[in-house]
Structures are given as structure tokens and as C-alpha cells.
């Protein structure tokens, strides 16, 4: 909680910045580095296909394995962060991510790429993402969705910047050199950012920003309310959240792997094709900030259902896009709703189940996203190999997100505002 400005010698001293915003900034940097590196994979697809004479489905499996791990491992890293602190998990995650990128750059066959990228990137993001996002939830009450949106907007900015950077690095130093340079950047910047992560305002004798409760001096002794993980995951609210995430995730991550190849198949220049992935990042950055703040006023549960519906609508339009400008509009619109989805999920979990075990609950919830990420992009890749196009996987991606919107609408009203 910020304190009012104090007069000093006839002059006013500015109130200190609430420390929760520093935690948000650190989470922003960590999500930027982690997901920016992961989502830059689309820029490497063609190079990996040529290097190892691999099919599009086989190359897509690299991303899906990493995605399965970085969402699924949250079920382990979340409880560990609740117990031992988020900072340690964030540092470990950044080091694992850097090692995975470096080893992927040294791989001599696809099996080694699966092991290096899948395990390194997957476990690296899995160690860091849920702990830092869970930490942010505890620092805020009144502006929780806004803070959560700002923290995870690093994913959008990373998707905007890192794939374009990767394309430039590939042009100048080849795909192997590009992975090594990205690895060095992640190790240095990621570990520096992780030092700002703190688990709870109570550790500093503070209250969440905007919360009512005991005086700051007594806050460290006040136990944060919240359900145990085992109780939360058995509730109707959690089951519906889980099923919605599972359904939606089958389609959500298909564009991150296949939008660039889709554009290349339509004779769009490689440099422009990579910009389409950046357009998703630009849209998602806006969605995480604008829609997250708006959801605090309109209701986070209803807003979450609207994000699924928006992704379904934009995915349905993807198949009709064949020119760069139409694909760019699709990417921006899809990114807007995707960014809102990512921002709202942790805030809705906090609304329903409280903060004491929020990282653990978010981690279990994200195992649903892990299964969707494992299957969706790979299935789309093999469908392309078999049918020579993306019509079927795009249609299925839209349908499952519409199902997710319906499931979210069945959520009990109590909890998420």
C-alpha cells in the first residue's frame, strides 16, 4: 500500500511506488523472454524442415512437447512456489530455458531437438510462468485483472518482438547461431528480472493494493484466505474452468505454429509472414491491458467467456484470409482475445479460490492447456501433411473455442465478479 507524500523541509517527497508494481514489471520481463522465445519457433519451422528433411507435423511436435511441459509443469512448480518462494523457481526457469535454446542450436537430428527444446524450453517456462503469475495475484485486490494483464502482456510484447528478432538472427547467423544468441540474452536478462519477484506483500508487512484489512505492521501475521488445492480442484467452478481450458487450448495455439507456414504457402514473403506472428503479439498486448482492466468493471467471469467466443469468431475467419492484409487483421483480432484470455484466467482463479494456494491451483488448471497444446498444433500439422491444407484444423479450432465459451457461461456466479 502506498503512503501519502510527506513534507520535508517545506518540500513534498513523492510517495514510493507500491512494490507490487515492481513484481508486475519483473513478471512482464520473464514472460516476455520465456514466451517470446517459445513463440519464435514459427520462424524456425522452415529451417528445421530443410535441415533435417522433416515433415511439418514432425517439426510441429517440437513446439507441442514444449507447450505440454510448460503448461503441465505448473502443477509442480506452482505448489513449490507457494512453499519455497517464486523467485527461486523463476531463476531456475530462466536458466533451464537458456540451456534448452543453446542445446537446440547444437542439435544434430530431430530427436535431439525434441529433447533440447522440448525439455529445456518446456521445463524452463514451466518453472517460471505459474510462480510469477501467481505471485502477482497476491499483490493486488481491486486492480487484480489489470495487474495480471500487465504482467502477462510480456507474452504479447515477446510475441511481437522476439520472432522478428529471430528472423533477423537466422538471416545473419543461421538458425543455430540464432538459438545461441537468444539463449545468452535469456540467461542474463531473465535472472536479473527474477530478483524482483516476491511471493506476497505480507513478506514486507504490506497489504494488497486496494485491500481492506489489518494495519501494514500486522499484515505479515495475517493468513491469506484461500481454499486448499485438493478442495478447489473438486469444486464445480474448477471443473468447468478446466474443461473450458482443455477445449479451447486445442485451437488456441494452432496459429502460433502454423500461421507463418500458412502465409508462406500463399506466396507471402518470409519477412512479412513473420510479421503476422508479431501482429498476434501486438493484439494480445492490447488485449491483456485493455480487456483486463475492462473486465475488472464488467465482471471477470463473463469477460472470460467473451474471450473464448472472440477467439472462436476470429479463427472461423482465418480460413477465408489469403492476402497479407487480411491475415494481419486476423492476427490482430485473434491476439486481442487471446491476450484477454491469458490475463483473465489467473484473476478468475484468485476470485473463486483465494490467494493462499493460488499458484498451485493455477498450475493444476494449466495442465488442461498442456494437453490442448500437445495435441492441437501437431494434429494441425499432420492434417496438413495428409490433406495439403488447413481448412479442417481451422474449423475445429473455432468450434472448440465456442464450446469453451459455453462451458464458461455455466460457471456459478459467486466468486468471479
C-alpha positions as CSV (number, residue, x, y, z in Angstrom):
1,X,0.0,0.0,0.0
2,X,1.4,3.4,-1.0
3,X,1.9,6.1,1.7
4,X,1.0,9.7,1.2
5,X,3.6,12.2,0.2
6,X,5.4,13.6,3.3
7,X,6.5,17.2,3.7
8,X,10.3,17.6,4.2
9,X,11.8,21.0,4.8
10,X,8.9,22.7,3.1
11,X,9.1,20.4,0.1
12,X,7.0,17.4,-0.8
13,X,8.5,14.0,-1.2
14,X,6.8,11.8,-3.8
15,X,5.1,8.7,-2.4
16,X,7.1,5.5,-3.0
17,X,5.9,3.2,-5.8
18,X,3.9,0.3,-4.4
19,X,6.2,-2.7,-4.5
20,X,3.6,-4.8,-6.3
21,X,4.2,-2.9,-9.5
22,X,7.9,-3.9,-9.3
23,X,6.7,-7.5,-9.1
24,X,4.5,-6.9,-12.1
25,X,7.4,-5.4,-14.1
26,X,9.6,-8.5,-13.3
27,X,6.8,-10.8,-14.3
28,X,6.4,-8.9,-17.5
29,X,10.1,-9.3,-18.3
30,X,10.1,-13.0,-17.5
31,X,7.0,-13.7,-19.6
32,X,8.4,-11.7,-22.5
33,X,11.7,-13.7,-22.5
34,X,10.0,-17.1,-22.0
35,X,7.1,-16.9,-24.3
36,X,8.8,-14.7,-26.8
37,X,11.5,-17.4,-27.2
38,X,8.9,-20.2,-27.4
39,X,6.6,-18.4,-29.9
40,X,9.6,-17.5,-32.1
41,X,9.6,-21.2,-33.0
42,X,7.4,-20.5,-36.0
43,X,10.3,-18.6,-37.5
44,X,12.4,-21.7,-37.3
45,X,9.9,-24.2,-38.8
46,X,11.1,-23.9,-42.4
47,X,14.8,-24.0,-41.4
48,X,14.3,-27.2,-39.3
49,X,12.3,-28.8,-42.1
50,X,15.1,-28.2,-44.6
51,X,18.0,-29.1,-42.1
52,X,16.5,-32.5,-41.1
53,X,14.2,-33.3,-44.1
54,X,11.3,-33.4,-41.7
55,X,7.5,-33.1,-42.3
56,X,5.6,-30.2,-41.0
57,X,3.8,-32.5,-38.5
58,X,7.1,-33.8,-37.1
59,X,8.5,-30.2,-36.7
60,X,5.3,-29.1,-35.1
61,X,5.7,-31.8,-32.4
62,X,8.8,-29.8,-31.1
63,X,6.6,-26.9,-30.1
64,X,3.8,-29.1,-28.8
65,X,6.1,-31.0,-26.5
66,X,7.5,-27.8,-25.1
67,X,4.0,-26.4,-24.7
68,X,2.8,-29.5,-22.9
69,X,5.6,-29.2,-20.4
70,X,5.5,-25.5,-19.8
71,X,1.8,-25.6,-19.0
72,X,1.7,-29.1,-17.4
73,X,4.7,-28.5,-15.2
74,X,2.9,-25.6,-13.5
75,X,1.1,-28.3,-11.4
76,X,4.5,-29.0,-9.8
77,X,6.1,-25.5,-9.9
78,X,3.0,-23.8,-8.5
79,X,2.9,-25.7,-5.2
80,X,6.7,-25.4,-4.9
81,X,6.5,-21.6,-5.3
82,X,3.7,-21.5,-2.7
83,X,6.1,-23.3,-0.3
84,X,9.6,-22.1,-1.2
85,X,9.0,-18.8,-2.9
86,X,8.5,-17.8,-6.6
87,X,11.9,-16.1,-7.0
88,X,13.9,-19.4,-6.8
89,X,11.6,-21.1,-9.3
90,X,11.9,-18.1,-11.7
91,X,15.7,-18.2,-11.6
92,X,15.8,-21.9,-12.2
93,X,13.3,-21.5,-15.1
94,X,15.3,-18.8,-16.9
95,X,18.5,-21.0,-16.7
96,X,16.7,-24.1,-18.0
97,X,15.2,-22.0,-20.8
98,X,18.6,-20.7,-21.8
99,X,20.1,-24.2,-21.7
100,X,17.3,-25.6,-23.9
101,X,17.8,-22.9,-26.6
102,X,21.5,-23.4,-26.6
103,X,21.3,-27.1,-26.9
104,X,18.7,-26.9,-29.6
105,X,21.1,-24.8,-31.6
106,X,23.7,-27.6,-31.3
107,X,21.3,-30.5,-32.2
108,X,22.3,-32.9,-35.0
109,X,18.9,-34.6,-35.5
110,X,15.3,-34.1,-34.7
111,X,15.4,-36.4,-31.7
112,X,18.0,-34.0,-30.1
113,X,15.8,-31.0,-31.0
114,X,12.8,-32.7,-29.3
115,X,14.9,-33.3,-26.2
116,X,16.7,-30.0,-26.0
117,X,13.9,-27.6,-27.0
118,X,11.1,-29.7,-25.6
119,X,12.7,-30.3,-22.2
120,X,14.7,-27.1,-21.8
121,X,12.1,-24.6,-23.1
122,X,9.2,-26.6,-21.7
123,X,10.6,-27.0,-18.2
124,X,12.1,-23.5,-18.2
125,X,8.8,-21.8,-18.8
126,X,7.1,-24.3,-16.6
127,X,9.3,-23.4,-13.7
128,X,8.9,-19.7,-14.1
129,X,5.4,-18.8,-15.5
130,X,2.9,-20.1,-13.0
131,X,5.1,-19.0,-10.0
132,X,5.5,-15.4,-11.2
133,X,1.9,-15.0,-12.3
134,X,0.7,-16.5,-9.0
135,X,2.9,-14.0,-7.1
136,X,1.3,-11.1,-8.9
137,X,-2.2,-12.1,-7.9
138,X,-1.4,-11.8,-4.2
139,X,-0.1,-8.3,-4.5
140,X,-3.4,-6.9,-5.8
141,X,-7.1,-6.9,-4.9
142,X,-9.0,-4.0,-6.5
143,X,-6.9,-3.9,-9.7
144,X,-6.1,-7.6,-9.9
145,X,-7.1,-8.2,-13.6
146,X,-5.3,-5.0,-14.6
147,X,-2.1,-6.1,-12.8
148,X,-2.4,-9.6,-14.1
149,X,-2.9,-8.3,-17.7
150,X,0.2,-6.0,-17.4
151,X,2.3,-8.9,-16.1
152,X,1.4,-11.3,-18.9
153,X,1.4,-8.6,-21.5
154,X,5.1,-9.6,-21.6
155,X,3.9,-12.6,-23.6
156,X,2.3,-10.3,-26.2
157,X,5.3,-8.0,-26.4
158,X,7.6,-11.0,-26.7
159,X,5.5,-12.5,-29.5
160,X,5.7,-9.1,-31.2
161,X,9.5,-8.6,-30.9
162,X,11.3,-12.0,-30.5
163,X,10.1,-13.8,-33.7
164,X,11.1,-10.8,-35.8
165,X,14.4,-10.7,-34.0
166,X,14.8,-14.4,-34.5
167,X,14.2,-14.0,-38.3
168,X,16.9,-11.3,-38.5
169,X,19.3,-13.5,-36.5
170,X,18.6,-16.5,-38.7
171,X,19.3,-14.4,-41.8
172,X,22.7,-13.3,-40.5
173,X,23.9,-16.2,-38.4
174,X,21.7,-19.2,-39.3
175,X,19.2,-20.9,-37.2
176,X,21.9,-22.4,-34.9
177,X,23.5,-19.1,-34.2
178,X,20.1,-17.5,-33.6
179,X,19.3,-20.0,-30.9
180,X,22.7,-19.4,-29.2
181,X,22.2,-15.6,-29.1
182,X,18.7,-16.0,-27.8
183,X,20.0,-18.3,-25.1
184,X,22.6,-15.8,-23.9
185,X,20.0,-13.0,-23.7
186,X,17.5,-15.1,-21.7
187,X,20.2,-16.2,-19.2
188,X,21.3,-12.6,-18.5
189,X,18.1,-10.7,-18.6
190,X,15.9,-13.4,-17.1
191,X,18.0,-13.9,-14.0
192,X,18.2,-10.2,-13.4
193,X,14.4,-9.8,-13.6
194,X,13.8,-12.8,-11.4
195,X,15.5,-10.9,-8.5
196,X,12.4,-8.6,-8.3
197,X,9.9,-11.4,-7.8
198,X,8.4,-11.7,-4.3
199,X,5.8,-14.1,-3.2
200,X,3.5,-11.9,-1.1
201,X,3.0,-8.4,0.3
202,X,2.8,-9.9,3.7
203,X,6.6,-10.6,3.5
204,X,7.1,-6.9,3.5
205,X,4.4,-6.1,6.1
206,X,2.1,-4.7,3.4
207,X,-1.4,-5.3,2.3
208,X,-2.6,-6.0,-1.3
209,X,-3.1,-2.7,-3.2
210,X,-6.7,-1.6,-2.5
211,X,-7.5,-4.3,0.0
212,X,-9.0,-3.6,3.4
213,X,-7.6,-5.4,6.4
214,X,-5.1,-5.1,9.3
215,X,-2.5,-2.4,9.5
216,X,0.6,-3.0,7.4
217,X,2.6,-3.8,10.6
218,X,0.2,-6.6,11.3
219,X,-0.1,-7.9,7.7
220,X,2.7,-10.4,7.9
221,X,0.8,-12.1,10.7
222,X,-2.5,-12.2,8.8
223,X,-3.0,-15.5,7.0
224,X,-4.1,-15.1,3.3
225,X,-7.5,-16.6,2.8
226,X,-8.0,-19.4,0.2
227,X,-9.0,-23.0,-0.4
228,X,-6.5,-25.8,-0.3
229,X,-5.7,-27.2,-3.8
230,X,-7.4,-30.5,-3.2
231,X,-10.7,-28.8,-2.1
232,X,-10.5,-26.3,-5.0
233,X,-10.0,-28.8,-7.8
234,X,-13.0,-30.8,-6.7
235,X,-15.4,-27.9,-7.0
236,X,-17.8,-27.3,-9.8
237,X,-16.2,-24.0,-10.6
238,X,-12.8,-25.5,-11.1
239,X,-14.1,-28.5,-13.2
240,X,-15.9,-26.1,-15.6
241,X,-12.8,-23.9,-15.8
242,X,-10.7,-26.9,-16.5
243,X,-13.0,-28.3,-19.2
244,X,-13.2,-24.9,-20.9
245,X,-9.4,-24.5,-20.9
246,X,-9.0,-28.1,-22.3
247,X,-11.4,-27.5,-25.1
248,X,-10.2,-24.0,-26.0
249,X,-6.5,-24.9,-25.9
250,X,-6.9,-27.4,-28.8
251,X,-7.3,-24.5,-31.1
252,X,-5.7,-21.5,-29.4
253,X,-2.1,-22.5,-30.2
254,X,-2.5,-23.6,-33.8
255,X,-1.8,-20.1,-35.2
256,X,1.4,-19.8,-33.2
257,X,2.9,-22.7,-35.1
258,X,1.0,-22.6,-38.4
259,X,0.2,-19.0,-39.3
260,X,3.7,-18.3,-40.7
261,X,3.8,-21.6,-42.8
262,X,0.2,-20.8,-43.9
263,X,1.3,-17.4,-45.2
264,X,4.3,-18.9,-46.9
265,X,2.1,-21.4,-48.7
266,X,0.2,-18.4,-50.2
267,X,3.5,-16.9,-51.5
268,X,3.7,-14.1,-48.9
269,X,7.3,-13.0,-48.4
270,X,9.0,-14.6,-45.4
271,X,9.7,-11.3,-43.7
272,X,6.0,-10.3,-44.0
273,X,4.9,-13.8,-42.8
274,X,6.9,-13.4,-39.6
275,X,5.3,-10.0,-39.0
276,X,1.9,-11.8,-38.8
277,X,3.1,-13.5,-35.7
278,X,4.2,-10.2,-34.4
279,X,0.6,-8.9,-35.1
280,X,-0.7,-11.6,-32.8
281,X,1.7,-10.2,-30.2
282,X,0.6,-6.6,-30.8
283,X,-3.1,-7.6,-30.5
284,X,-2.5,-9.7,-27.4
285,X,-0.6,-6.9,-25.7
286,X,-3.6,-4.6,-26.2
287,X,-5.9,-7.3,-25.0
288,X,-4.0,-8.1,-21.8
289,X,-4.0,-4.5,-20.8
290,X,-7.3,-3.1,-22.1
291,X,-9.5,-6.1,-21.7
292,X,-8.0,-7.0,-18.3
293,X,-8.8,-3.5,-16.9
294,X,-12.3,-3.5,-18.5
295,X,-13.1,-6.9,-17.0
296,X,-12.5,-5.5,-13.5
297,X,-15.6,-3.3,-14.2
298,X,-17.8,-5.6,-16.3
299,X,-17.1,-8.9,-14.5
300,X,-14.2,-11.2,-15.0
301,X,-16.2,-14.5,-15.4
302,X,-18.4,-13.1,-18.2
303,X,-15.4,-11.4,-19.8
304,X,-13.6,-14.8,-19.8
305,X,-16.5,-16.4,-21.7
306,X,-16.4,-13.5,-24.2
307,X,-12.7,-14.1,-24.8
308,X,-13.4,-17.7,-25.9
309,X,-16.2,-16.5,-28.1
310,X,-14.0,-13.9,-29.7
311,X,-11.2,-16.4,-30.4
312,X,-13.8,-18.8,-32.0
313,X,-15.1,-16.0,-34.3
314,X,-11.7,-14.9,-35.4
315,X,-10.4,-18.4,-36.0
316,X,-13.5,-19.1,-38.1
317,X,-12.5,-16.1,-40.3
318,X,-8.9,-17.3,-40.6
319,X,-9.7,-19.8,-43.4
320,X,-11.1,-17.1,-45.6
321,X,-7.9,-15.0,-45.4
322,X,-5.4,-15.3,-48.3
323,X,-3.7,-11.9,-48.5
324,X,-1.2,-10.3,-46.1
325,X,-3.5,-7.5,-45.0
326,X,-6.4,-9.9,-44.3
327,X,-4.1,-12.2,-42.4
328,X,-2.7,-9.2,-40.4
329,X,-6.3,-8.2,-39.4
330,X,-7.0,-11.8,-38.3
331,X,-3.8,-11.9,-36.3
332,X,-4.5,-8.6,-34.5
333,X,-8.1,-9.6,-33.7
334,X,-7.2,-13.1,-32.6
335,X,-4.3,-11.7,-30.5
336,X,-6.7,-9.2,-28.8
337,X,-9.0,-12.0,-27.5
338,X,-6.1,-14.4,-26.8
339,X,-4.4,-11.8,-24.7
340,X,-7.6,-11.1,-22.7
341,X,-7.9,-14.9,-22.1
342,X,-4.4,-15.2,-20.7
343,X,-4.8,-12.2,-18.5
344,X,-8.2,-13.2,-17.0
345,X,-7.6,-16.9,-16.2
346,X,-5.3,-16.3,-13.1
347,X,-7.6,-13.5,-11.9
348,X,-10.7,-15.6,-12.1
349,X,-8.9,-18.4,-10.2
350,X,-8.0,-15.9,-7.5
351,X,-11.6,-14.7,-7.4
352,X,-13.0,-18.2,-6.8
353,X,-10.4,-19.8,-4.6
354,X,-8.4,-17.1,-2.8
355,X,-4.7,-16.5,-2.7
356,X,-3.2,-18.9,-0.1
357,X,-2.6,-21.7,-2.7
358,X,-3.3,-19.7,-5.9
359,X,-0.1,-20.8,-7.7
360,X,-0.8,-24.5,-7.0
361,X,-4.4,-24.1,-8.3
362,X,-3.3,-22.2,-11.4
363,X,-0.7,-24.9,-12.0
364,X,-3.3,-27.7,-11.9
365,X,-5.6,-25.7,-14.2
366,X,-2.9,-25.2,-16.7
367,X,-2.5,-29.0,-17.2
368,X,-5.6,-28.7,-19.3
369,X,-3.9,-26.2,-21.5
370,X,-0.9,-28.5,-21.7
371,X,-2.9,-31.3,-23.2
372,X,-4.5,-29.0,-25.7
373,X,-1.1,-27.6,-26.7
374,X,0.3,-31.0,-27.1
375,X,-2.4,-32.2,-29.4
376,X,-3.7,-29.2,-31.3
377,X,-0.6,-27.9,-33.3
378,X,0.6,-31.4,-34.0
379,X,-2.8,-32.6,-35.3
380,X,-3.0,-29.5,-37.5
381,X,0.5,-30.3,-38.9
382,X,-0.4,-33.9,-39.7
383,X,-3.8,-32.8,-41.1
384,X,-1.8,-30.5,-43.5
385,X,0.5,-33.3,-44.4
386,X,-2.4,-35.6,-45.2
387,X,-4.8,-33.1,-46.9
388,X,-2.5,-30.4,-48.1
389,X,-4.4,-27.6,-46.4
390,X,-5.6,-26.2,-43.1
391,X,-9.3,-26.0,-43.6
392,X,-10.2,-28.8,-41.3
393,X,-7.9,-27.9,-38.3
394,X,-9.0,-24.2,-38.5
395,X,-12.7,-25.2,-38.4
396,X,-12.1,-27.5,-35.4
397,X,-10.1,-24.8,-33.7
398,X,-13.0,-22.4,-33.9
399,X,-15.6,-25.0,-32.8
400,X,-13.7,-26.0,-29.6
401,X,-13.4,-22.4,-28.5
402,X,-17.1,-21.9,-29.0
403,X,-17.6,-24.9,-26.7
404,X,-15.2,-23.3,-24.2
405,X,-17.3,-20.1,-24.2
406,X,-20.4,-22.2,-23.4
407,X,-18.7,-24.1,-20.6
408,X,-17.5,-20.8,-19.0
409,X,-21.0,-19.4,-19.2
410,X,-22.2,-22.3,-17.0
411,X,-19.8,-21.2,-14.2
412,X,-21.5,-20.4,-10.9
413,X,-21.9,-16.7,-10.4
414,X,-20.4,-16.4,-6.9
415,X,-16.7,-15.7,-6.8
416,X,-15.6,-14.1,-10.1
417,X,-17.2,-10.7,-10.4
